[in-house]
Amino acid sequence: MSANRTGGLPAHALLQDQSLVVQSQPECWPLVRPWLPLNAEKATNTTLPRATLSVAAWRSSPRPDPTGKATLRMGSVEAHVDDEAGIVALTGEANSWGRIDLEALEGILWADPDNHEKASADVYAMLTIGSAFLLGRSGRALIHAGAVVPPGHQGWLVVGDAHSGKTTTCASLAMTGCELLSDDQVVLSYRAGRVSGEGWLRPLHLDEGWSRGVPCGQRRTVHPSELGNATLRRATELGAAVFTSVNPDQPTSVSEMSAPDAFLHIVRQSPWLLADRRAAASVMETLSSVAVLPCYSLQLGLDTFGSPDRLRAVLHPLMS
């Protein structure tokens, strides 16, 4: 089934150069909108060669299911990679499925818009996986990370597992004047010895007690515009990487991290790294380019939770 079935629909550019776009049938738009970055703009140049992900309605049953063990899983979605054919088959838990053609650089994702809650989770994961594979074919790497730009400096990639304080760190730094690219997904590019990051900015999910400095374990959604004087940027050259972790029993501290340790942490945030053998070498090179930057381990304690100025003071030596 070709992605051309949704051809002619408005396309949103996921990158500044419009080399990757997503489009959707109108009835599937509510499923796509939560995933679509806030800074995604309607694609204006339709003559450029580009990779395309399309989302279409699917209510028939049963769906086509691939055989064998999945190559990787993200949330509710499994991905089966056929290296010889250059095809990635996706299956979700809500009767959702998809097919990514890595040679044609196009994918079609099918979902049931009537099953909104479960289908939305499937679509979110399928769009992420599909984007990662298509980006890999251009030598780029999609990574689970945030990015900020301190005033007068190159950007920082902020890397960490779930619940490691990554979003809290990005939000705190944004409130002290850093430009915010993203807190969750960044596209890395490596060209001419330099690595850059382009953020996919979405609303942030912060602990409900963050503004009061008292963790409560409940999350609330915060639009980037709520972060005080925060300014926003889409892309930056990277000059450092900060790896977050949480230790509530110790004061916040920062220390240097070795390149091998940094690389191991980066790979953890790009689970599709080796799934496409043809793209693996270039993606590995891109991730390695981050590990050789100045890298730091940021251990977050309760003393900086909800205290942006105190966190910035801890990180001040990195800005000198």
C-alpha positions in Angstrom: 0.0 0.0 0.0 1.6 3.3 -1.1 1.8 6.5 0.9 0.5 8.1 -2.2 -3.0 7.2 -1.1 -2.8 10.3 1.0 -1.1 12.4 -1.6 -2.2 16.0 -2.1 -2.9 16.6 1.6 -1.1 19.5 3.4 2.3 18.4 4.6 4.1 19.6 7.8 7.8 19.9 7.6 9.6 18.3 10.6 13.0 19.8 9.7 14.1 23.3 8.6 15.3 22.0 5.2 11.8 20.3 4.7 13.5 16.9 3.9 11.1 15.1 6.2 7.4 15.7 6.2 4.2 14.2 7.8 0.7 14.4 6.4 -2.6 13.1 7.5 -6.1 12.5 6.4 -8.4 15.0 8.2 -10.1 12.4 10.4 -6.7 11.2 11.7 -5.4 14.7 12.5 -6.5 14.4 16.2 -4.2 11.4 16.4 -1.2 13.1 14.8 -1.5 16.5 16.5 -0.1 15.4 19.9 3.0 14.1 18.3 3.6 17.0 15.8 6.3 19.4 17.1 5.1 22.9 17.9 7.6 24.3 15.5 6.6 22.1 12.5 5.4 24.4 9.7 3.5 23.6 6.6 5.8 22.5 3.8 6.1 25.1 1.1 8.5 23.6 -1.4 6.9 20.6 -3.0 9.7 20.2 -5.6 12.4 19.1 -3.1 13.1 15.4 -2.7 12.0 14.4 0.7 10.9 11.6 3.0 7.2 11.4 3.8 5.1 9.8 6.5 1.4 9.7 5.9 -1.4 8.7 8.3 -4.7 7.3 7.1 -7.8 5.9 8.6 -8.2 2.1 9.0 -11.2 0.4 10.4 -11.0 -3.0 8.7 -10.0 -6.2 10.6 -7.9 -8.1 10.8 -4.7 -6.2 10.1 -1.7 -7.8 8.3 0.7 -9.0 11.0 4.3 -9.8 10.3 5.8 -13.1 11.5 8.8 -13.7 13.7 10.3 -11.8 16.6 10.1 -8.0 16.5 13.4 -6.1 15.8 12.5 -3.5 18.4 9.5 -2.3 20.4 8.5 1.2 21.5 5.5 1.6 23.8 2.6 -0.1 22.2 4.3 -0.7 18.8 6.5 -3.4 17.5 8.8 -3.0 14.4 9.9 -5.8 12.1 12.8 -4.9 9.8 13.3 -6.7 6.5 16.9 -5.8 5.6 16.9 -7.3 2.2 13.6 -5.6 1.1 14.3 -2.4 2.9 10.9 -2.5 4.6 9.9 -1.8 8.2 6.5 -3.3 9.3 4.9 -1.7 12.3 2.1 -3.1 14.4 0.3 -1.5 17.3 -2.1 -2.7 20.0 -5.1 -0.8 18.8 -5.4 -2.5 15.4 -2.9 0.0 14.0 -0.2 -0.8 11.5 2.3 0.7 9.1 4.8 0.1 6.4 8.0 2.1 5.9 9.7 1.8 2.6 13.3 2.7 3.3 14.3 2.7 -0.4 11.4 4.9 -1.6 11.7 7.0 1.7 8.0 6.9 2.4 5.8 5.4 4.9 2.0 4.8 5.4 0.6 4.5 8.9 -2.9 3.2 9.4 -5.0 3.8 12.6 -8.6 3.7 13.7 -9.7 7.3 14.5 -12.7 5.9 16.4 -10.5 4.3 19.0 -8.8 7.6 19.8 -7.1 7.0 23.1 -5.3 3.7 22.2 -4.8 4.7 18.5 -3.2 7.9 19.6 -0.5 6.0 21.6 0.1 3.8 18.6 0.4 6.7 16.2 2.8 8.5 18.5 5.1 5.5 18.6 4.8 4.7 14.9 5.6 8.3 13.9 8.7 8.3 16.2 9.9 5.0 14.9 9.2 5.8 11.2 11.0 9.2 11.6 14.0 7.5 13.2 14.4 5.1 10.3 13.9 7.7 7.6 16.3 10.1 9.3 18.9 7.4 9.5 18.9 7.0 5.7 20.1 10.7 5.5 22.8 10.2 8.1 20.9 11.9 10.8 20.0 10.4 14.2 16.8 10.9 16.2 17.6 10.8 19.9 15.6 10.8 23.1 17.1 14.0 24.6 16.6 17.7 25.2 18.6 20.7 24.0 19.1 24.2 25.3 21.4 27.1 24.2 22.9 29.2 27.1 23.4 32.9 26.2 26.6 33.4 24.2 27.4 29.7 24.0 26.9 26.8 21.7 24.0 24.4 22.5 23.9 21.7 25.1 22.4 18.3 24.5 20.6 17.2 27.6 20.5 13.4 27.8 18.9 11.1 30.3 16.6 8.1 30.8 12.9 8.6 31.7 12.5 10.3 35.1 16.2 11.3 35.2 15.4 15.0 35.5 16.0 15.8 31.8 12.8 17.8 31.4 13.2 19.5 34.7 16.7 20.6 33.7 15.6 21.9 30.4 12.7 23.9 31.9 14.8 25.3 34.7 17.5 26.5 32.2 14.8 28.0 29.9 13.5 30.0 32.8 17.0 31.5 33.4 17.3 32.7 29.8 18.5 29.7 27.9 16.9 29.1 24.5 14.9 25.9 24.5 15.0 23.6 21.5 13.3 20.5 23.0 13.0 18.5 26.2 12.3 15.1 24.6 13.4 14.6 21.0 16.4 16.0 19.1 17.6 15.3 15.5 21.4 15.2 15.4 23.4 15.9 12.2 27.1 15.6 11.7 28.7 17.6 8.9 32.3 18.8 8.3 33.4 17.9 11.8 30.6 19.7 13.5 27.5 18.2 15.2 24.2 20.1 15.3 20.9 19.5 16.9 17.4 20.4 15.7 14.7 20.2 18.4 11.2 18.8 18.1 9.6 21.0 20.7 6.3 19.9 22.4 4.6 20.8 25.6 6.6 19.7 28.6 5.4 17.3 31.3 6.6 18.5 34.7 6.1 17.3 38.2 3.1 19.1 39.6 5.2 20.4 42.6 8.0 21.7 40.5 7.0 25.4 40.8 6.8 24.9 44.6 10.1 22.9 44.9 8.2 20.0 46.5 8.0 16.8 44.3 4.6 15.2 44.4 4.9 12.6 41.7 2.0 13.9 39.6 2.5 15.4 36.2 1.1 18.5 34.5 1.5 19.8 31.0 3.3 23.1 30.6 3.4 25.0 27.3 6.9 26.4 26.6 5.5 29.9 26.6 4.8 29.5 30.3 8.5 29.3 31.1 8.8 32.9 32.0 11.4 34.7 29.8 12.3 31.6 27.9 13.2 32.1 24.2 12.9 29.4 21.6 15.2 28.3 18.9 14.8 25.4 16.4 18.4 24.4 15.7 22.0 24.9 17.0 25.5 23.7 16.7 26.3 21.7 19.8 29.2 22.4 22.1 28.6 20.1 25.0 26.4 17.3 26.4 24.9 17.1 29.9 23.8 13.7 31.2 21.2 13.9 34.0 20.4 11.6 36.9 18.5 12.1 40.2 19.8 11.5 43.7 17.4 13.2 46.1 19.7 12.4 49.1 22.6 14.4 47.8 23.1 18.1 46.7 23.2 18.8 43.0 26.6 18.4 41.5 28.3 18.3 38.1 31.4 16.5 37.0 33.2 15.6 33.8 32.2 12.4 32.0 34.5 10.4 29.8 33.8 9.9 26.1 33.3 6.1 26.4 30.8 6.6 29.2 29.0 9.4 27.3 28.7 7.2 24.2 27.2 4.4 26.2 24.6 6.8 27.6 23.8 8.2 24.1 23.3 4.8 22.5 20.7 4.0 25.2 18.6 6.9 23.9 18.6 5.8 20.3 17.3 2.2 20.4 16.9 2.0 16.6 20.6 2.5 16.1 21.5 -0.9 14.7 18.0 -1.8 13.4 18.8 -0.6 9.9 22.1 -2.0 8.9 22.5 0.2 5.9 22.2 3.4 8.0 23.9 2.1 11.2 27.5 3.3 10.3 26.5 6.9 9.6 24.2 7.1 12.6 27.0 5.6 14.8 29.3 8.3 13.5 26.8 11.0 14.3 26.3 9.7 17.9 30.1 9.4 18.4 30.5 13.0 17.4 28.5 14.0 20.5 30.6 11.8 22.8 33.8 13.6 21.9 32.4 17.0 22.9 32.9 18.2 26.5 30.5 15.9 28.4 29.3 16.3 32.0 27.4 14.2 34.5 24.7 16.3 36.3 23.5 14.6 39.5 20.3 16.4 40.6 19.3 16.7 44.2 16.2 18.3 45.8 18.2 21.5 46.5 17.7 22.6 42.8 14.2 21.1 42.3 12.0 24.0 41.3 15.0 26.4 41.8 16.2 27.4 38.3 18.7 30.0 39.6 20.3 27.5 41.9 20.6 25.0 39.1 22.1 27.6 36.8 24.6 28.5 39.6 25.8 24.8 39.8 26.2 24.8 36.0 27.9 28.2 35.8 31.4 26.8 35.5 30.3 25.1 32.2 29.3 28.5 30.8 32.6 30.3 31.6 
